Amino acid sequence: MMNTKNNQRAKNTEMQVEAVFLSLLSQNHITKITVRQLCERAGITRTSFYAHYEDVYDLLRKVEHKVTSQIIPFFQNETTQEANISKDSFIQLFRFIGENKSFYQYYFKNTDAEIASTMKNLAQFAYNEKEFTSERQYRIAFFMGGLNAIIKQWLERDCSDTPEELVSILEIEYAKDKTQ
């Protein structure tokens, strides 16, 4: 019973710190965010912060992992041979990014990170392959580059277009030629 309460308290602390962190991140570069600021705004002690995180950069890594790992379930039912990932999966992806836009705006603006590494893992899952042919690697790289560019542009526009509009763009740009 005691452990459950303590685990819930730890989870609540982490959720509070992450919410404050994302709020600060939307206004400041990470180098301007201090542990003291986080603790004051989250209403916790520095000892409590350090019980969960090594520093602000560790917090960023943990938030990054948490947020990007939440993308994978959108594509878990996509196991077709040709990896025809459904519109609904991409709509979910764009909605999720929109709901977490403070994080993703920082993520794409201030790091070299791309959603491509997560999406490459998803592509391997969807194709049910560990390794790809050279041609497929190029196609996936091309698609991931385009997807990253669309996401970055959308975030720069403050997610002003709907996820459905973005999926429509993907369909037009990446639809297979039906005449082949």
Summary of the structure (lengths in Angstrom):
residues: 180
radius of gyration: 19.1
end to end distance: 63.4
largest distance: 65.2
contacts: 459
relative contact order: 0.10
helix: 72%
strand: 0%
